[in-house]
Amino acid sequence: MQIPDDLIPGLLTHTGPVLIYLINGKAQRGFLLRENEFVTSWQELQEAGKLAGFPFSNVSRVQL
């Protein structure tokens, strides 16, 4: 997969996870995840919070 150098600044020297958005297999945009970042679904985050005893009932999701 070819990703233009200017599409994701720092990609060529990055070691670690990267989030890339594709349209028909072609990279459109993306970003590097920092050491303390991860990607999950809202449902999985709620489940992990419940297992840890965090009260998710009073937390609302923000639509971007």
N, CA, C and O atoms as a Tripos MOL2 file, in Angstrom:
@<TRIPOS>MOLECULE
protein
  256   255    64     0     0
PROTEIN
NO_CHARGES

@<TRIPOS>ATOM
      1 N           0.8460   -1.1700    0.0000 N.3       1 MET1
      2 CA          0.0000    0.0000    0.0000 C.3       1 MET1
      3 C           0.8930    1.2360    0.0000 C.2       1 MET1
      4 O           1.8050    1.3540    0.8180 O.2       1 MET1
      5 N           0.6310    2.1240   -0.8940 N.am      2 GLN2
      6 CA          1.3800    3.3740   -0.9760 C.3       2 GLN2
      7 C           0.6110    4.4680   -0.2390 C.2       2 GLN2
      8 O          -0.5570    4.7250   -0.5300 O.2       2 GLN2
      9 N           1.2770    5.1010    0.7080 N.am      3 ILE3
     10 CA          0.6760    6.2080    1.4520 C.3       3 ILE3
     11 C           1.5790    7.4180    1.2580 C.2       3 ILE3
     12 O           2.7490    7.3750    1.6390 O.2       3 ILE3
     13 N           1.0620    8.4980    0.6750 N.am      4 PRO4
     14 CA          1.8810    9.6930    0.4570 C.3       4 PRO4
     15 C           2.4960   10.2020    1.7650 C.2       4 PRO4
     16 O           1.8510   10.1850    2.8130 O.2       4 PRO4
     17 N           3.7420   10.6510    1.6870 N.am      5 ASP5
     18 CA          4.4620   11.1220    2.8710 C.3       5 ASP5
     19 C           3.7320   12.2440    3.5940 C.2       5 ASP5
     20 O           3.7910   12.3310    4.8210 O.2       5 ASP5
     21 N           3.0440   13.1020    2.8480 N.am      6 ASP6
     22 CA          2.3960   14.2550    3.4790 C.3       6 ASP6
     23 C           0.9920   13.9410    4.0150 C.2       6 ASP6
     24 O           0.3660   14.8020    4.6340 O.2       6 ASP6
     25 N           0.4940   12.7310    3.7870 N.am      7 LEU7
     26 CA         -0.8410   12.3710    4.2520 C.3       7 LEU7
     27 C          -0.8840   12.2190    5.7750 C.2       7 LEU7
     28 O          -1.8360   12.6570    6.4210 O.2       7 LEU7
     29 N           0.1370   11.6050    6.3350 N.am      8 ILE8
     30 CA          0.2320   11.4010    7.7790 C.3       8 ILE8
     31 C           1.6160   11.8780    8.2170 C.2       8 ILE8
     32 O           2.5930   11.1390    8.0930 O.2       8 ILE8
     33 N           1.7060   13.1060    8.7260 N.am      9 PRO9
     34 CA          3.0050   13.6390    9.1410 C.3       9 PRO9
     35 C           3.7020   12.7280   10.1590 C.2       9 PRO9
     36 O           3.0940   12.3010   11.1400 O.2       9 PRO9
     37 N           4.9700   12.4410    9.9130 N.am     10 GLY10
     38 CA          5.7670   11.6230   10.8160 C.3      10 GLY10
     39 C           5.6730   10.1300   10.5600 C.2      10 GLY10
     40 O           6.3010    9.3470   11.2720 O.2      10 GLY10
     41 N           4.9070    9.7180    9.5650 N.am     11 LEU11
     42 CA          4.6780    8.2940    9.3020 C.3      11 LEU11
     43 C           5.9690    7.5330    9.0070 C.2      11 LEU11
     44 O           6.1550    6.4160    9.4900 O.2      11 LEU11
     45 N           6.8450    8.1220    8.2310 N.am     12 LEU12
     46 CA          8.0520    7.4040    7.8040 C.3      12 LEU12
     47 C           8.9980    7.0600    8.9480 C.2      12 LEU12
     48 O           9.7760    6.1130    8.8360 O.2      12 LEU12
     49 N           8.9460    7.8070   10.0370 N.am     13 THR13
     50 CA          9.8450    7.5430   11.1630 C.3      13 THR13
     51 C           9.1140    6.9880   12.3790 C.2      13 THR13
     52 O           9.7220    6.7840   13.4300 O.2      13 THR13
     53 N           7.8170    6.7430   12.2440 N.am     14 HIS14
     54 CA          6.9930    6.2860   13.3700 C.3      14 HIS14
     55 C           7.1110    4.7830   13.5740 C.2      14 HIS14
     56 O           7.1530    4.0160   12.6110 O.2      14 HIS14
     57 N           7.1630    4.3690   14.8370 N.am     15 THR15
     58 CA          7.0620    2.9640   15.2090 C.3      15 THR15
     59 C           5.8800    2.8510   16.1500 C.2      15 THR15
     60 O           5.8880    3.4330   17.2340 O.2      15 THR15
     61 N           4.8790    2.1180   15.7490 N.am     16 GLY16
     62 CA          3.6960    1.9600   16.5780 C.3      16 GLY16
     63 C           2.4380    1.9650   15.7420 C.2      16 GLY16
     64 O           2.4960    1.9590   14.5130 O.2      16 GLY16
     65 N           1.2860    1.9750   16.4230 N.am     17 PRO17
     66 CA          0.0170    1.9080   15.7010 C.3      17 PRO17
     67 C          -0.3150    3.1780   14.9340 C.2      17 PRO17
     68 O           0.0600    4.2840   15.3260 O.2      17 PRO17
     69 N          -1.0300    2.9880   13.8280 N.am     18 VAL18
     70 CA         -1.4680    4.0830   12.9630 C.3      18 VAL18
     71 C          -2.9150    3.8030   12.5830 C.2      18 VAL18
     72 O          -3.2720    2.6610   12.2930 O.2      18 VAL18
     73 N          -3.7420    4.8270   12.5830 N.am     19 LEU19
     74 CA         -5.1230    4.6930   12.1340 C.3      19 LEU19
     75 C          -5.2170    5.3020   10.7430 C.2      19 LEU19
     76 O          -4.8810    6.4700   10.5480 O.2      19 LEU19
     77 N          -5.6730    4.5150    9.7780 N.am     20 ILE20
     78 CA         -5.7540    4.9710    8.3900 C.3      20 ILE20
     79 C          -7.1780    4.7690    7.8880 C.2      20 ILE20
     80 O          -7.7510    3.6910    8.0490 O.2      20 ILE20
     81 N          -7.7520    5.8100    7.2780 N.am     21 TYR21
     82 CA         -9.0830    5.7440    6.6960 C.3      21 TYR21
     83 C          -8.9330    5.5080    5.2010 C.2      21 TYR21
     84 O          -8.2660    6.2720    4.5030 O.2      21 TYR21
     85 N          -9.5620    4.4390    4.7170 N.am     22 LEU22
     86 CA         -9.4630    4.0650    3.3100 C.3      22 LEU22
     87 C         -10.7910    4.2530    2.5890 C.2      22 LEU22
     88 O         -11.8570    4.0560    3.1730 O.2      22 LEU22
     89 N         -10.7210    4.6290    1.3340 N.am     23 ILE23
     90 CA        -11.8760    4.6200    0.4400 C.3      23 ILE23
     91 C         -11.4610    3.7920   -0.7680 C.2      23 ILE23
     92 O         -10.5220    4.1430   -1.4830 O.2      23 ILE23
     93 N         -12.1700    2.6890   -0.9860 N.am     24 ASN24
     94 CA        -11.8470    1.7670   -2.0840 C.3      24 ASN24
     95 C         -10.3770    1.3510   -2.0670 C.2      24 ASN24
     96 O          -9.7400    1.2650   -3.1170 O.2      24 ASN24
     97 N          -9.8420    1.0930   -0.8760 N.am     25 GLY25
     98 CA         -8.4740    0.6280   -0.7420 C.3      25 GLY25
     99 C          -7.4050    1.6910   -0.8490 C.2      25 GLY25
    100 O          -6.2190    1.3740   -0.7700 O.2      25 GLY25
    101 N          -7.7910    2.9530   -1.0270 N.am     26 LYS26
    102 CA         -6.8210    4.0380   -1.1490 C.3      26 LYS26
    103 C          -6.8450    4.8860    0.1240 C.2      26 LYS26
    104 O          -7.9060    5.3320    0.5600 O.2      26 LYS26
    105 N          -5.6690    5.1030    0.7120 N.am     27 ALA27
    106 CA         -5.5700    5.8990    1.9370 C.3      27 ALA27
    107 C          -6.0140    7.3300    1.6800 C.2      27 ALA27
    108 O          -5.5300    7.9820    0.7550 O.2      27 ALA27
    109 N          -6.9290    7.8120    2.4980 N.am     28 GLN28
    110 CA         -7.4480    9.1660    2.3630 C.3      28 GLN28
    111 C          -6.9210   10.0980    3.4480 C.2      28 GLN28
    112 O          -6.6210   11.2640    3.1930 O.2      28 GLN28
    113 N          -6.8140    9.5670    4.6580 N.am     29 ARG29
    114 CA         -6.3080   10.3500    5.7900 C.3      29 ARG29
    115 C          -5.9800    9.3760    6.9130 C.2      29 ARG29
    116 O          -6.2770    8.1850    6.8280 O.2      29 ARG29
    117 N          -5.3710    9.8960    7.9540 N.am     30 GLY30
    118 CA         -5.0440    9.0550    9.0930 C.3      30 GLY30
    119 C          -4.2130    9.8200   10.0920 C.2      30 GLY30
    120 O          -3.9000   10.9940    9.8960 O.2      30 GLY30
    121 N          -3.8590    9.1410   11.1640 N.am     31 PHE31
    122 CA         -2.9970    9.7640   12.1580 C.3      31 PHE31
    123 C          -2.2660    8.6960   12.9570 C.2      31 PHE31
    124 O          -2.6830    7.5400   13.0260 O.2      31 PHE31
    125 N          -1.1660    9.1230   13.5530 N.am     32 LEU32
    126 CA         -0.3460    8.2490   14.3790 C.3      32 LEU32
    127 C          -0.9410    8.2000   15.7740 C.2      32 LEU32
    128 O          -1.3570    9.2290   16.3050 O.2      32 LEU32
    129 N          -0.9850    7.0340   16.3660 N.am     33 LEU33
    130 CA         -1.4180    6.9290   17.7460 C.3      33 LEU33
    131 C          -0.1990    7.0890   18.6430 C.2      33 LEU33
    132 O           0.8530    6.4970   18.4020 O.2      33 LEU33
    133 N          -0.3610    7.8960   19.6780 N.am     34 ARG34
    134 CA          0.7220    8.0810   20.6340 C.3      34 ARG34
    135 C           0.8260    6.8570   21.5390 C.2      34 ARG34
    136 O          -0.0410    5.9820   21.5170 O.2      34 ARG34
    137 N           1.8810    6.8040   22.3250 N.am     35 GLU35
    138 CA          2.1580    5.6430   23.1640 C.3      35 GLU35
    139 C           0.9960    5.2920   24.0950 C.2      35 GLU35
    140 O           0.7590    4.1140   24.3640 O.2      35 GLU35
    141 N           0.2710    6.2930   24.5880 N.am     36 ASN36
    142 CA         -0.8010    6.0360   25.5550 C.3      36 ASN36
    143 C          -2.1900    6.0180   24.9130 C.2      36 ASN36
    144 O          -3.1890    6.0840   25.6300 O.2      36 ASN36
    145 N          -2.2800    5.9290   23.5950 N.am     37 GLU37
    146 CA         -3.5720    5.9490   22.9080 C.3      37 GLU37
    147 C          -3.9210    4.5700   22.3460 C.2      37 GLU37
    148 O          -3.0460    3.7610   22.0410 O.2      37 GLU37
    149 N          -5.2220    4.3300   22.2210 N.am     38 PHE38
    150 CA         -5.7080    3.0980   21.6270 C.3      38 PHE38
    151 C          -7.0360    3.3790   20.9390 C.2      38 PHE38
    152 O          -7.6340    4.4370   21.1400 O.2      38 PHE38
    153 N          -7.4950    2.4380   20.1300 N.am     39 VAL39
    154 CA         -8.7680    2.5720   19.4260 C.3      39 VAL39
    155 C          -9.6790    1.4470   19.9100 C.2      39 VAL39
    156 O          -9.2670    0.2890   19.9840 O.2      39 VAL39
    157 N         -10.9110    1.7990   20.2360 N.am     40 THR40
    158 CA        -11.9030    0.8080   20.6450 C.3      40 THR40
    159 C         -13.2850    1.3010   20.2480 C.2      40 THR40
    160 O         -13.4390    2.4370   19.7980 O.2      40 THR40
    161 N         -14.2680    0.4680   20.4090 N.am     41 SER41
    162 CA        -15.6430    0.8890   20.1490 C.3      41 SER41
    163 C         -16.2550    1.4130   21.4430 C.2      41 SER41
    164 O         -15.7800    1.1050   22.5360 O.2      41 SER41
    165 N         -17.3140    2.2060   21.3060 N.am     42 TRP42
    166 CA        -18.0160    2.7300   22.4810 C.3      42 TRP42
    167 C         -18.5500    1.5690   23.3220 C.2      42 TRP42
    168 O         -18.4810    1.6060   24.5500 O.2      42 TRP42
    169 N         -19.0810    0.5440   22.6640 N.am     43 GLN43
    170 CA        -19.6280   -0.6090   23.3730 C.3      43 GLN43
    171 C         -18.5450   -1.3240   24.1890 C.2      43 GLN43
    172 O         -18.7740   -1.6740   25.3470 O.2      43 GLN43
    173 N         -17.3880   -1.5370   23.6010 N.am     44 GLU44
    174 CA        -16.2940   -2.2020   24.3160 C.3      44 GLU44
    175 C         -15.7810   -1.3500   25.4710 C.2      44 GLU44
    176 O         -15.4320   -1.8820   26.5250 O.2      44 GLU44
    177 N         -15.7330   -0.0310   25.2830 N.am     45 LEU45
    178 CA        -15.2920    0.8590   26.3530 C.3      45 LEU45
    179 C         -16.2630    0.8050   27.5290 C.2      45 LEU45
    180 O         -15.8430    0.7770   28.6850 O.2      45 LEU45
    181 N         -17.5650    0.7910   27.2310 N.am     46 GLN46
    182 CA        -18.5660    0.6820   28.2880 C.3      46 GLN46
    183 C         -18.4260   -0.6420   29.0340 C.2      46 GLN46
    184 O         -18.4910   -0.6730   30.2630 O.2      46 GLN46
    185 N         -18.2350   -1.7260   28.3010 N.am     47 GLU47
    186 CA        -18.0960   -3.0390   28.9250 C.3      47 GLU47
    187 C         -16.8690   -3.0930   29.8310 C.2      47 GLU47
    188 O         -16.9420   -3.6200   30.9420 O.2      47 GLU47
    189 N         -15.7520   -2.5580   29.3700 N.am     48 ALA48
    190 CA        -14.5390   -2.5240   30.1930 C.3      48 ALA48
    191 C         -14.7650   -1.6840   31.4420 C.2      48 ALA48
    192 O         -14.3160   -2.0450   32.5310 O.2      48 ALA48
    193 N         -15.4630   -0.5600   31.2820 N.am     49 GLY49
    194 CA        -15.7690    0.2870   32.4270 C.3      49 GLY49
    195 C         -16.6400   -0.4190   33.4430 C.2      49 GLY49
    196 O         -16.4060   -0.3100   34.6470 O.2      49 GLY49
    197 N         -17.6430   -1.1440   32.9700 N.am     50 LYS50
    198 CA        -18.5250   -1.8940   33.8760 C.3      50 LYS50
    199 C         -17.7400   -2.9590   34.6260 C.2      50 LYS50
    200 O         -17.9140   -3.1260   35.8330 O.2      50 LYS50
    201 N         -16.8740   -3.6830   33.9140 N.am     51 LEU51
    202 CA        -16.0570   -4.7130   34.5580 C.3      51 LEU51
    203 C         -15.1230   -4.1260   35.6100 C.2      51 LEU51
    204 O         -14.7910   -4.7810   36.5980 O.2      51 LEU51
    205 N         -14.7010   -2.8790   35.3840 N.am     52 ALA52
    206 CA        -13.8170   -2.2000   36.3390 C.3      52 ALA52
    207 C         -14.5950   -1.5060   37.4520 C.2      52 ALA52
    208 O         -14.0030   -0.9630   38.3840 O.2      52 ALA52
    209 N         -15.9390   -1.5240   37.3510 N.am     53 GLY53
    210 CA        -16.7510   -0.8970   38.3840 C.3      53 GLY53
    211 C         -17.0180    0.5740   38.1610 C.2      53 GLY53
    212 O         -17.4550    1.2680   39.0790 O.2      53 GLY53
    213 N         -16.7630    1.0680   36.9520 N.am     54 PHE54
    214 CA        -17.0060    2.4750   36.6490 C.3      54 PHE54
    215 C         -18.4650    2.6620   36.2550 C.2      54 PHE54
    216 O         -18.9650    1.9330   35.3990 O.2      54 PHE54
    217 N         -19.1660    3.6320   36.8680 N.am     55 PRO55
    218 CA        -20.5890    3.8340   36.5600 C.3      55 PRO55
    219 C         -20.7980    4.5660   35.2310 C.2      55 PRO55
    220 O         -20.8060    5.7970   35.2020 O.2      55 PRO55
    221 N         -20.9660    3.8340   34.1470 N.am     56 PHE56
    222 CA        -21.1370    4.4270   32.8280 C.3      56 PHE56
    223 C         -22.5320    4.9870   32.6020 C.2      56 PHE56
    224 O         -22.7690    5.6450   31.5900 O.2      56 PHE56
    225 N         -23.4530    4.7440   33.5110 N.am     57 SER57
    226 CA        -24.8310    5.1810   33.2920 C.3      57 SER57
    227 C         -24.9650    6.6960   33.2070 C.2      57 SER57
    228 O         -25.9080    7.1970   32.5950 O.2      57 SER57
    229 N         -24.0390    7.4320   33.8090 N.am     58 ASN58
    230 CA        -24.1300    8.8950   33.7780 C.3      58 ASN58
    231 C         -23.1150    9.5270   32.8220 C.2      58 ASN58
    232 O         -22.7950   10.7090   32.9520 O.2      58 ASN58
    233 N         -22.6130    8.7520   31.8700 N.am     59 VAL59
    234 CA        -21.6770    9.2530   30.8690 C.3      59 VAL59
    235 C         -22.3870    9.2400   29.5200 C.2      59 VAL59
    236 O         -22.9860    8.2340   29.1380 O.2      59 VAL59
    237 N         -22.3190   10.3570   28.8010 N.am     60 SER60
    238 CA        -22.9650   10.3990   27.4920 C.3      60 SER60
    239 C         -21.9170   10.4310   26.3850 C.2      60 SER60
    240 O         -20.8010   10.9140   26.5750 O.2      60 SER60
    241 N         -22.2940    9.9160   25.2510 N.am     61 ARG61
    242 CA        -21.4130    9.8580   24.0870 C.3      61 ARG61
    243 C         -21.5790   11.1300   23.2720 C.2      61 ARG61
    244 O         -22.6980   11.6070   23.0790 O.2      61 ARG61
    245 N         -20.4760   11.6780   22.7980 N.am     62 VAL62
    246 CA        -20.4940   12.8860   21.9820 C.3      62 VAL62
    247 C         -20.3370   12.4820   20.5250 C.2      62 VAL62
    248 O         -19.3820   11.7870   20.1770 O.2      62 VAL62
    249 N         -21.2580   12.9060   19.6670 N.am     63 GLN63
    250 CA        -21.1570   12.6380   18.2350 C.3      63 GLN63
    251 C         -20.2510   13.6820   17.5950 C.2      63 GLN63
    252 O         -20.4290   14.8800   17.8150 O.2      63 GLN63
    253 N         -19.2910   13.2380   16.8150 N.am     64 LEU64
    254 CA        -18.3930   14.1540   16.1160 C.3      64 LEU64
    255 C         -18.8320   14.3300   14.6940 C.2      64 LEU64
    256 O         -18.1990   15.0680   13.9400 O.2      64 LEU64
@<TRIPOS>BOND
     1     1     2 1
     2     2     3 1
     3     3     4 2
     4     3     5 am
     5     5     6 1
     6     6     7 1
     7     7     8 2
     8     7     9 am
     9     9    10 1
    10    10    11 1
    11    11    12 2
    12    11    13 am
    13    13    14 1
    14    14    15 1
    15    15    16 2
    16    15    17 am
    17    17    18 1
    18    18    19 1
    19    19    20 2
    20    19    21 am
    21    21    22 1
    22    22    23 1
    23    23    24 2
    24    23    25 am
    25    25    26 1
    26    26    27 1
    27    27    28 2
    28    27    29 am
    29    29    30 1
    30    30    31 1
    31    31    32 2
    32    31    33 am
    33    33    34 1
    34    34    35 1
    35    35    36 2
    36    35    37 am
    37    37    38 1
    38    38    39 1
    39    39    40 2
    40    39    41 am
    41    41    42 1
    42    42    43 1
    43    43    44 2
    44    43    45 am
    45    45    46 1
    46    46    47 1
    47    47    48 2
    48    47    49 am
    49    49    50 1
    50    50    51 1
    51    51    52 2
    52    51    53 am
    53    53    54 1
    54    54    55 1
    55    55    56 2
    56    55    57 am
    57    57    58 1
    58    58    59 1
    59    59    60 2
    60    59    61 am
    61    61    62 1
    62    62    63 1
    63    63    64 2
    64    63    65 am
    65    65    66 1
    66    66    67 1
    67    67    68 2
    68    67    69 am
    69    69    70 1
    70    70    71 1
    71    71    72 2
    72    71    73 am
    73    73    74 1
    74    74    75 1
    75    75    76 2
    76    75    77 am
    77    77    78 1
    78    78    79 1
    79    79    80 2
    80    79    81 am
    81    81    82 1
    82    82    83 1
    83    83    84 2
    84    83    85 am
    85    85    86 1
    86    86    87 1
    87    87    88 2
    88    87    89 am
    89    89    90 1
    90    90    91 1
    91    91    92 2
    92    91    93 am
    93    93    94 1
    94    94    95 1
    95    95    96 2
    96    95    97 am
    97    97    98 1
    98    98    99 1
    99    99   100 2
   100    99   101 am
   101   101   102 1
   102   102   103 1
   103   103   104 2
   104   103   105 am
   105   105   106 1
   106   106   107 1
   107   107   108 2
   108   107   109 am
   109   109   110 1
   110   110   111 1
   111   111   112 2
   112   111   113 am
   113   113   114 1
   114   114   115 1
   115   115   116 2
   116   115   117 am
   117   117   118 1
   118   118   119 1
   119   119   120 2
   120   119   121 am
   121   121   122 1
   122   122   123 1
   123   123   124 2
   124   123   125 am
   125   125   126 1
   126   126   127 1
   127   127   128 2
   128   127   129 am
   129   129   130 1
   130   130   131 1
   131   131   132 2
   132   131   133 am
   133   133   134 1
   134   134   135 1
   135   135   136 2
   136   135   137 am
   137   137   138 1
   138   138   139 1
   139   139   140 2
   140   139   141 am
   141   141   142 1
   142   142   143 1
   143   143   144 2
   144   143   145 am
   145   145   146 1
   146   146   147 1
   147   147   148 2
   148   147   149 am
   149   149   150 1
   150   150   151 1
   151   151   152 2
   152   151   153 am
   153   153   154 1
   154   154   155 1
   155   155   156 2
   156   155   157 am
   157   157   158 1
   158   158   159 1
   159   159   160 2
   160   159   161 am
   161   161   162 1
   162   162   163 1
   163   163   164 2
   164   163   165 am
   165   165   166 1
   166   166   167 1
   167   167   168 2
   168   167   169 am
   169   169   170 1
   170   170   171 1
   171   171   172 2
   172   171   173 am
   173   173   174 1
   174   174   175 1
   175   175   176 2
   176   175   177 am
   177   177   178 1
   178   178   179 1
   179   179   180 2
   180   179   181 am
   181   181   182 1
   182   182   183 1
   183   183   184 2
   184   183   185 am
   185   185   186 1
   186   186   187 1
   187   187   188 2
   188   187   189 am
   189   189   190 1
   190   190   191 1
   191   191   192 2
   192   191   193 am
   193   193   194 1
   194   194   195 1
   195   195   196 2
   196   195   197 am
   197   197   198 1
   198   198   199 1
   199   199   200 2
   200   199   201 am
   201   201   202 1
   202   202   203 1
   203   203   204 2
   204   203   205 am
   205   205   206 1
   206   206   207 1
   207   207   208 2
   208   207   209 am
   209   209   210 1
   210   210   211 1
   211   211   212 2
   212   211   213 am
   213   213   214 1
   214   214   215 1
   215   215   216 2
   216   215   217 am
   217   217   218 1
   218   218   219 1
   219   219   220 2
   220   219   221 am
   221   221   222 1
   222   222   223 1
   223   223   224 2
   224   223   225 am
   225   225   226 1
   226   226   227 1
   227   227   228 2
   228   227   229 am
   229   229   230 1
   230   230   231 1
   231   231   232 2
   232   231   233 am
   233   233   234 1
   234   234   235 1
   235   235   236 2
   236   235   237 am
   237   237   238 1
   238   238   239 1
   239   239   240 2
   240   239   241 am
   241   241   242 1
   242   242   243 1
   243   243   244 2
   244   243   245 am
   245   245   246 1
   246   246   247 1
   247   247   248 2
   248   247   249 am
   249   249   250 1
   250   250   251 1
   251   251   252 2
   252   251   253 am
   253   253   254 1
   254   254   255 1
   255   255   256 2
@<TRIPOS>SUBSTRUCTURE
     1 MET1         2 RESIDUE 1 A MET
     2 GLN2         6 RESIDUE 1 A GLN
     3 ILE3        10 RESIDUE 1 A ILE
     4 PRO4        14 RESIDUE 1 A PRO
     5 ASP5        18 RESIDUE 1 A ASP
     6 ASP6        22 RESIDUE 1 A ASP
     7 LEU7        26 RESIDUE 1 A LEU
     8 ILE8        30 RESIDUE 1 A ILE
     9 PRO9        34 RESIDUE 1 A PRO
    10 GLY10       38 RESIDUE 1 A GLY
    11 LEU11       42 RESIDUE 1 A LEU
    12 LEU12       46 RESIDUE 1 A LEU
    13 THR13       50 RESIDUE 1 A THR
    14 HIS14       54 RESIDUE 1 A HIS
    15 THR15       58 RESIDUE 1 A THR
    16 GLY16       62 RESIDUE 1 A GLY
    17 PRO17       66 RESIDUE 1 A PRO
    18 VAL18       70 RESIDUE 1 A VAL
    19 LEU19       74 RESIDUE 1 A LEU
    20 ILE20       78 RESIDUE 1 A ILE
    21 TYR21       82 RESIDUE 1 A TYR
    22 LEU22       86 RESIDUE 1 A LEU
    23 ILE23       90 RESIDUE 1 A ILE
    24 ASN24       94 RESIDUE 1 A ASN
    25 GLY25       98 RESIDUE 1 A GLY
    26 LYS26      102 RESIDUE 1 A LYS
    27 ALA27      106 RESIDUE 1 A ALA
    28 GLN28      110 RESIDUE 1 A GLN
    29 ARG29      114 RESIDUE 1 A ARG
    30 GLY30      118 RESIDUE 1 A GLY
    31 PHE31      122 RESIDUE 1 A PHE
    32 LEU32      126 RESIDUE 1 A LEU
    33 LEU33      130 RESIDUE 1 A LEU
    34 ARG34      134 RESIDUE 1 A ARG
    35 GLU35      138 RESIDUE 1 A GLU
    36 ASN36      142 RESIDUE 1 A ASN
    37 GLU37      146 RESIDUE 1 A GLU
    38 PHE38      150 RESIDUE 1 A PHE
    39 VAL39      154 RESIDUE 1 A VAL
    40 THR40      158 RESIDUE 1 A THR
    41 SER41      162 RESIDUE 1 A SER
    42 TRP42      166 RESIDUE 1 A TRP
    43 GLN43      170 RESIDUE 1 A GLN
    44 GLU44      174 RESIDUE 1 A GLU
    45 LEU45      178 RESIDUE 1 A LEU
    46 GLN46      182 RESIDUE 1 A GLN
    47 GLU47      186 RESIDUE 1 A GLU
    48 ALA48      190 RESIDUE 1 A ALA
    49 GLY49      194 RESIDUE 1 A GLY
    50 LYS50      198 RESIDUE 1 A LYS
    51 LEU51      202 RESIDUE 1 A LEU
    52 ALA52      206 RESIDUE 1 A ALA
    53 GLY53      210 RESIDUE 1 A GLY
    54 PHE54      214 RESIDUE 1 A PHE
    55 PRO55      218 RESIDUE 1 A PRO
    56 PHE56      222 RESIDUE 1 A PHE
    57 SER57      226 RESIDUE 1 A SER
    58 ASN58      230 RESIDUE 1 A ASN
    59 VAL59      234 RESIDUE 1 A VAL
    60 SER60      238 RESIDUE 1 A SER
    61 ARG61      242 RESIDUE 1 A ARG
    62 VAL62      246 RESIDUE 1 A VAL
    63 GLN63      250 RESIDUE 1 A GLN
    64 LEU64      254 RESIDUE 1 A LEU
